[in-house]
Amino acid sequence: MSRIGKLPITLPKGVEFNVSDKNIATVKGPKGTLTQNIDSAITVVNDNGILTVTRATEQKRHKAMHGLYRALLASMVKGVSEGYKSEQELVGVGYRASNKGQMLELTLGFSHNVAFQLPDEIKVTTASEKGKNPTIVLESADKQLLGVVASKIRSMRKPEPYKGKGIKFAGEILRRKAGKSAGK
């Protein structure tokens, strides 16, 4: 049996869970509502606020889906109750970030500013303090969407290994390389 798949999911107070007859799971909570299609071989049972995920057979595909859907449902429950947060730092001279509503405007050393439209499900805040790197903070109930958007922002200027300039996640440790003069 799948180690992840057999773990129960406890629903916090204020979180509702439903599965429609078309295998669509819906989780509602104080931070929002999330939906997920569930494979027909996987069944989810709500027993007084405790979700259990079971599979139909012992096929390799069903075993893989068992752990996957349990992890997805656990992420959804945590997202609608607590939410997820991603922090990024802009390292480099002249690198700046500002937002107007859902439009994120980045100055990354290109000849032009980069404008990035964020989805409505994500809340963005930017901060620039003197003596510190500018930061971008993304918050959302949807963990998958938050990860995709954070990686797209990072891909606009990945940190380079010599000086460390670029967009990096807060707390990320970069592998630095020695320059040409280090070999002599």
C-alpha positions in Angstrom: 0.0 0.0 0.0 1.1 3.5 -0.7 2.7 5.1 2.3 1.5 8.6 1.4 -1.9 7.4 0.0 -3.0 5.6 3.2 -2.5 8.6 5.4 -5.8 10.2 6.4 -6.4 13.9 5.8 -8.0 15.8 8.7 -10.3 18.7 7.7 -9.8 21.8 9.8 -12.8 23.8 11.1 -14.4 25.9 8.4 -13.3 23.6 5.6 -16.0 21.7 3.5 -15.2 18.8 1.2 -17.5 17.4 -1.6 -17.0 14.9 -4.4 -19.5 15.1 -7.3 -20.7 12.1 -9.2 -18.3 13.1 -12.1 -15.3 12.6 -9.7 -14.6 16.3 -9.2 -13.4 17.1 -5.7 -14.3 20.5 -4.3 -12.7 22.0 -1.2 -14.1 25.2 0.3 -12.5 27.2 3.1 -11.9 30.7 4.4 -9.1 31.4 1.8 -11.2 30.3 -1.3 -12.5 27.3 -3.2 -10.4 24.7 -5.2 -11.4 21.9 -7.5 -9.6 18.9 -8.8 -10.6 16.1 -11.2 -10.0 12.6 -9.6 -9.2 9.5 -11.5 -12.1 7.0 -11.7 -10.0 4.3 -10.0 -9.6 6.4 -6.9 -12.3 6.9 -4.3 -12.4 9.5 -1.6 -14.5 9.1 1.5 -15.4 11.8 4.0 -16.0 10.3 7.5 -16.8 13.0 10.0 -14.0 15.4 8.8 -11.4 12.7 8.0 -10.7 12.0 4.4 -9.5 8.6 3.3 -8.3 7.9 -0.2 -8.5 4.3 -1.6 -7.7 2.7 -4.9 -9.6 0.0 -6.9 -6.8 -2.4 -7.7 -3.1 -3.1 -7.1 -2.0 -2.1 -10.6 1.1 0.0 -10.8 -0.8 2.9 -12.3 -3.4 2.8 -9.6 -0.7 2.7 -6.9 0.9 5.8 -8.4 -2.4 7.7 -8.6 -3.2 6.7 -5.0 -0.4 8.7 -3.5 -0.7 11.5 -6.0 -4.4 12.3 -5.3 -3.9 12.1 -1.6 -1.0 14.6 -1.8 -3.1 16.9 -4.1 -6.1 16.8 -1.8 -3.9 17.5 1.3 -2.4 20.5 -0.5 -5.9 21.8 -1.4 -7.1 21.4 2.3 -4.0 23.3 3.6 -4.3 25.9 0.9 -8.0 26.9 1.6 -7.3 26.9 5.4 -3.8 28.5 5.8 -2.7 29.4 2.2 0.7 29.3 0.6 3.4 32.0 0.4 6.4 32.4 -1.9 9.1 35.1 -1.4 11.6 36.1 -4.0 14.6 38.6 -3.9 16.0 40.7 -6.7 19.8 40.7 -6.4 21.6 43.2 -8.6 22.3 46.9 -9.0 19.2 48.8 -10.3 16.9 45.7 -10.0 13.5 46.9 -8.9 10.0 45.5 -8.6 6.7 47.3 -8.2 3.0 46.3 -8.6 -0.2 48.1 -9.6 -3.0 45.7 -8.7 -2.2 42.4 -10.5 0.4 43.9 -12.8 4.0 43.3 -11.7 6.6 45.6 -13.2 10.2 44.5 -13.0 13.4 46.4 -13.8 16.0 43.7 -14.4 18.8 45.4 -16.3 17.3 45.0 -19.8 16.8 47.9 -22.1 13.1 47.9 -21.1 11.0 47.1 -18.1 9.3 43.7 -17.9 5.5 43.7 -17.2 4.0 40.5 -15.9 0.2 40.1 -15.5 -0.6 37.8 -12.5 -3.7 35.6 -12.2 -6.6 36.9 -10.0 -6.1 33.9 -7.6 -2.6 35.3 -6.6 -2.1 38.2 -4.2 1.2 40.1 -4.8 3.1 42.6 -2.6 6.5 44.2 -3.3 8.8 45.8 -0.9 12.0 47.9 -1.3 13.9 48.9 1.8 17.1 50.8 1.8 20.1 48.6 2.3 18.1 45.4 1.4 17.3 43.7 -1.9 13.8 44.3 -3.3 11.4 41.5 -2.6 8.3 40.0 -4.2 5.8 38.2 -2.0 3.2 36.0 -3.7 0.3 34.5 -1.7 -2.4 32.1 -2.9 -4.6 29.1 -1.8 -3.5 27.1 -4.9 -0.1 25.6 -4.4 0.3 24.5 -8.1 -0.5 27.9 -9.6 1.7 29.7 -7.1 4.7 27.5 -8.0 4.2 28.0 -11.7 3.9 31.8 -11.4 6.9 32.0 -9.1 9.1 29.9 -11.5 8.0 32.1 -14.4 9.0 35.2 -12.6 12.4 33.6 -11.7 12.9 32.6 -15.3 13.0 36.2 -16.4 16.4 36.6 -14.9 17.8 33.4 -13.2 20.7 33.9 -10.7 24.0 33.7 -12.4 26.8 31.7 -10.7 29.6 34.3 -10.7 28.1 37.4 -9.0 24.7 35.9 -7.9 22.7 38.6 -9.8 19.1 37.7 -10.7 15.8 36.7 -9.1 16.2 34.1 -6.4 13.9 32.5 -3.8 14.3 33.9 -0.2 16.6 31.6 1.7 18.0 29.9 -1.5 21.7 29.1 -1.4 23.3 29.5 -4.7 26.4 27.6 -5.9 29.0 30.2 -6.7 31.8 29.7 -9.2 35.3 31.2 -9.0 36.1 33.7 -11.7 39.0 33.6 -14.2 41.5 35.0 -11.9 41.0 32.3 -9.2 42.8 29.7 -11.4 46.1 31.6 -11.4 
